[in-house]
Amino acid sequence: MSAFSWRDGDRTIVYGEDAVGAVRRLGWDSDTTLLTTPRADPGFMPALTVGEGQVPELAARLLPEAGGGRLLAWGGGRVIDTAKAIASATGARVGAVPTTLSGAEMTSLHRKIEGREQGPSVRPVLVVGDPALMCSLPEPALRASALNALAHGVEALYGPWANPVATIVALRGAQLIADGDRALGALLSAYAVDSAGYAVHHVLCQTTVRVAGTGHAQTNAAVLPATITVMLQRAPEVMADLATALAVSTGDLVAHVDELGGHARIGLDAPAREAVADAALRRPELADTPGPEVTRAELLGMLAMAAAG
C-alpha cells in the first residue's frame, strides 16, 4: 500500500511516511510533550519516560510533568493509553506514533486515572503510521502483537455496535494481517473495533492481564483461538465471513488463527483461571456478547484452551 493521508473528522491519519519527518512536517515537534520508552525513543526532542505498570498509575505519576498542552505518544499501547489517560484529565490533544500493532492510536478505549474517571475518553487527533516502526518488535513479540490486532477485527464483527462499515473494514484488516501487511491491517482493525465496541474477547483478555499479570499482546494471541471457538457457536454467520476473508474453511479457522499467532499460550493454573473468570463475570461489557448470557464454564473453558501447552 502506498502512502496516504486520511482526514476523519478532527483526526488526521498519515500512513506510510517516515515518522520523524511527518511529525516535523505537521508541526508536532514543538510546543509538545513527548511520552515514550527507552526502546522507542526517537531522540529528536526531550521526552517523559513511560515505565512498566498499569496505565492509571503511570498517567497519575506523569500528570504533573505533562502539562495541559499537546502530548505526542511514541511507543506501544501502554504509552499511547497513558497519554490518553493524561489528556482525559487535562484536556490535552494527543498525537500517536505507534511502535507496535496495538491499535491504541485509533481508539478511544483506555483506562483513566483513579479519581478522574469522569473525564472524557480520548482518541488521538493525529496518527502517524510508519510501517517500519509499527512492525519493529522482534519475533515472536511481533507475531503476538499482530494477533492482538487481528482480535480487534474479530471482535468488531459481533461487537455491540457492529455495523456494515466496521464489518467491511474489519474483514479487510484481518485479510491484510493474515497476508503479511500487518501495519495497515492493524490500523483498519483498530478503527473497526473503535466503531463496533467490544465484548467477551476483550473483557476476558483485559481481566486476565489485570488479575494474572500476563502480557497484553501475548494474552490476546493466546485467547483469540478460544474466542473464535466460542463465537463459531454464538455468531456463526460472521465467523463464516471471517473464514472467507482468511481463505480457509470454518472448520479450519481456529487452527489457522492459532498458527498465525505462533500457537501462543499463557501460563495460568486452575486457581488463576478461576479468579480471572470470576472477575470477568462482574464486567457489564460481557453482556454485549451475542447469544445467551456468558457462563463461568465458558470462560473457564476459554482460559483453559489459552493456557494449554
PAKE-314471 format. One record per residue (C-alpha): residue number from 1; chain; x, y, z. Coordinates in steps of 0.25 Angstrom, whole numbers, plus 2048, in hexadecimal, padded with zeros to 3 digits. Example, Ala and Ser with C-alpha at 12.3 -4.5 7.8 and 13.67 -1.06 7.14 Angstrom:
% PAKE-314471
1,A,831,7EE,81F
2,A,837,7FC,81D
% end
This chain:
% PAKE-314471
1,A,800,800,800
2,A,805,80E,7FC
3,A,806,819,806
4,A,7F9,821,809
5,A,7F3,82B,812
6,A,7E5,829,817
7,A,7DC,834,81D
8,A,7D2,82E,827
9,A,7CA,839,82E
10,A,7D4,840,837
11,A,7DE,835,835
12,A,7E9,834,82B
13,A,7F0,827,828
14,A,7FD,827,820
15,A,801,819,81B
16,A,80E,815,814
17,A,817,821,817
18,A,823,822,81F
19,A,81E,825,82D
20,A,828,82F,831
21,A,826,837,824
22,A,817,836,825
23,A,817,83B,834
24,A,820,847,830
25,A,818,84A,823
26,A,80C,84B,82B
27,A,812,853,836
28,A,811,849,841
29,A,820,84B,845
30,A,81E,858,84C
31,A,814,85C,858
32,A,812,84D,85A
33,A,815,844,865
34,A,81B,837,861
35,A,818,82A,868
36,A,820,81D,864
37,A,828,812,869
38,A,837,80F,869
39,A,835,805,85D
40,A,82C,80E,855
41,A,832,81C,858
42,A,835,823,84B
43,A,83F,82C,851
44,A,83B,839,84A
45,A,835,840,856
46,A,834,83F,865
47,A,82B,835,86A
48,A,824,82F,876
49,A,827,821,878
50,A,81B,817,87A
51,A,81F,80B,882
52,A,819,7FE,885
53,A,80C,7FD,88C
54,A,7FD,800,88B
55,A,7F8,80B,883
56,A,7F0,813,88E
57,A,7FC,813,897
58,A,806,817,88C
59,A,7FD,822,888
60,A,7FB,827,896
61,A,80B,827,898
62,A,80D,82F,88B
63,A,802,838,88D
64,A,809,844,894
65,A,814,844,889
66,A,80B,842,87D
67,A,804,84F,87E
68,A,7F8,853,876
69,A,7FD,855,868
70,A,7FF,84B,85D
71,A,804,83D,860
72,A,80B,834,856
73,A,80B,825,85A
74,A,817,81E,853
75,A,816,80F,856
76,A,80D,803,858
77,A,7FF,802,85E
78,A,803,805,86D
79,A,80A,813,868
80,A,7FE,817,860
81,A,7F4,813,86A
82,A,7FC,81B,875
83,A,7FB,827,86C
84,A,7EC,825,86A
85,A,7EA,824,879
86,A,7F2,831,87C
87,A,7EA,838,871
88,A,7DD,833,877
89,A,7E1,83B,884
90,A,7E7,847,87D
91,A,7E0,849,870
92,A,7ED,848,868
93,A,7ED,844,85A
94,A,7F4,837,857
95,A,7FD,832,84B
96,A,801,824,84A
97,A,80D,81D,843
98,A,80B,80E,845
99,A,817,805,846
100,A,80F,7F8,847
101,A,802,7F3,841
102,A,7F9,7F6,84E
103,A,7EF,7FF,847
104,A,7EE,808,853
105,A,7F1,814,84A
106,A,7E4,812,842
107,A,7DB,810,84E
108,A,7D5,818,85A
109,A,7D5,80B,862
110,A,7DE,80D,86E
111,A,7DE,80D,87E
112,A,7DE,81A,885
113,A,7E6,820,891
114,A,7DF,81C,89F
115,A,7D6,827,8A3
116,A,7D6,82D,895
117,A,7CC,823,88F
118,A,7C2,82D,88B
119,A,7CB,833,881
120,A,7C8,830,872
121,A,7CE,825,86B
122,A,7D9,82A,862
123,A,7DC,826,853
124,A,7E9,82B,84D
125,A,7E7,837,843
126,A,7F4,833,83C
127,A,7F8,825,838
128,A,806,823,831
129,A,806,814,82C
130,A,814,811,828
131,A,814,802,824
132,A,823,800,827
133,A,820,806,835
134,A,813,7FE,837
135,A,81A,7F1,834
136,A,827,7F4,83C
137,A,825,7E9,846
138,A,82D,7DD,845
139,A,826,7CF,843
140,A,81F,7C9,84A
141,A,81A,7D6,850
142,A,816,7DC,843
143,A,80E,7CF,840
144,A,807,7D1,84D
145,A,804,7E0,84A
146,A,7FF,7DC,83C
147,A,7F5,7D2,843
148,A,7F1,7DD,84D
149,A,7EE,7E6,840
150,A,7E6,7DB,83A
151,A,7DE,7D9,847
152,A,7D9,7E7,845
153,A,7D4,7E4,837
154,A,7CD,7D7,83C
155,A,7C6,7DE,848
156,A,7C1,7E9,83E
157,A,7B9,7DF,837
158,A,7B0,7DC,842
159,A,7B2,7E8,84C
160,A,7A6,7EF,852
161,A,7A6,7FA,847
162,A,7AA,7F1,83B
163,A,7A7,7F8,82E
164,A,7A9,7F5,81F
165,A,7B5,7FF,81F
166,A,7BC,7F9,82B
167,A,7BA,7EB,825
168,A,7C0,7EF,817
169,A,7CC,7F5,81E
170,A,7CE,7EA,828
171,A,7CE,7DF,81D
172,A,7D7,7E7,814
173,A,7E0,7E9,820
174,A,7E0,7DB,824
175,A,7E4,7D7,816
176,A,7EF,7E1,816
177,A,7F5,7DC,823
178,A,7F4,7CD,81E
179,A,7FB,7D1,811
180,A,806,7D8,818
181,A,802,7E6,816
182,A,801,7E7,825
183,A,803,7F6,827
184,A,7F7,7FB,81F
185,A,7EF,7EF,823
186,A,7F1,7F3,832
187,A,7EC,801,82F
188,A,7E0,7FC,828
189,A,7DD,7F2,832
190,A,7DE,7FC,83E
191,A,7D5,806,836
192,A,7CB,7FB,835
193,A,7CB,7F7,844
194,A,7CA,806,848
195,A,7BD,807,83F
196,A,7B7,7FA,844
197,A,7BB,7F8,852
198,A,7C0,7EC,859
199,A,7BA,7E0,861
200,A,7BF,7D3,866
201,A,7CD,7D2,860
202,A,7D2,7E0,865
203,A,7CB,7DE,872
204,A,7D2,7D1,875
205,A,7DF,7D6,870
206,A,7DF,7E3,877
207,A,7DB,7DC,884
208,A,7E6,7D1,882
209,A,7F0,7DC,881
210,A,7EC,7E3,88D
211,A,7E9,7D7,896
212,A,7F4,7CE,892
213,A,7FF,7D8,88D
214,A,800,7D1,87F
215,A,806,7D9,873
216,A,7FB,7E1,86C
217,A,7FE,7DC,85D
218,A,802,7CE,862
219,A,7F5,7CD,869
220,A,7ED,7D1,85D
221,A,7F5,7C8,854
222,A,7F2,7BC,85D
223,A,7E3,7BF,85F
224,A,7DF,7C2,851
225,A,7DE,7B4,84C
226,A,7D6,7B1,858
227,A,7CD,7BD,856
228,A,7CB,7B8,847
229,A,7C7,7AA,84C
230,A,7BC,7B0,855
231,A,7B7,7BA,84A
232,A,7B6,7AF,840
233,A,7AA,7AB,848
234,A,7A5,7B9,84C
235,A,7A7,7C0,83F
236,A,7A9,7B6,834
237,A,7A6,7BF,829
238,A,7B1,7CA,82C
239,A,7BB,7BF,82F
240,A,7B8,7B9,821
241,A,7BB,7C7,81B
242,A,7C8,7C7,823
243,A,7CC,7BA,81E
244,A,7C9,7BE,80F
245,A,7D2,7CB,811
246,A,7DD,7C2,816
247,A,7DB,7B8,80B
248,A,7D8,7AC,814
249,A,7CC,7A3,817
250,A,7C5,7A6,824
251,A,7CA,798,829
252,A,7D8,79D,827
253,A,7D6,7AB,82C
254,A,7DA,7A9,83B
255,A,7E7,7A1,837
256,A,7EB,7AB,82D
257,A,7EA,7B7,836
258,A,7F1,7AF,841
259,A,7FC,7AD,837
260,A,7FD,7BB,833
261,A,7FF,7BE,842
262,A,80A,7B4,843
263,A,802,7AB,84C
264,A,803,7B5,857
265,A,7FF,7B1,865
266,A,7FF,7B8,873
267,A,803,7B1,880
268,A,7F6,7B1,889
269,A,7F4,7A6,893
270,A,7E6,7A2,897
271,A,7E5,7AC,8A3
272,A,7E9,7B7,89A
273,A,7DF,7B3,88F
274,A,7D4,7B3,899
275,A,7D8,7C1,89F
276,A,7D8,7C7,891
277,A,7CB,7C0,88D
278,A,7C4,7C6,89A
279,A,7CA,7D4,897
280,A,7C5,7D3,889
281,A,7B7,7CF,88C
282,A,7B6,7DD,894
283,A,7B9,7E5,888
284,A,7AC,7EB,882
285,A,7B2,7EB,874
286,A,7B1,7DB,874
287,A,7A2,7DD,871
288,A,7A5,7E3,864
289,A,7AA,7D5,85F
290,A,79F,7CF,855
291,A,797,7C3,859
292,A,793,7BF,867
293,A,79A,7C4,874
294,A,7A9,7C0,874
295,A,7AB,7B6,87F
296,A,7B6,7B3,888
297,A,7B8,7A6,882
298,A,7BA,7AC,874
299,A,7C4,7B6,87A
300,A,7CC,7AB,881
301,A,7CC,7A3,874
302,A,7D2,7AE,86C
303,A,7DC,7B1,876
304,A,7E0,7A2,877
305,A,7E2,7A2,868
306,A,7EA,7AE,868
307,A,7F3,7A8,873
308,A,7F4,79A,86D
309,A,803,797,86A
% end
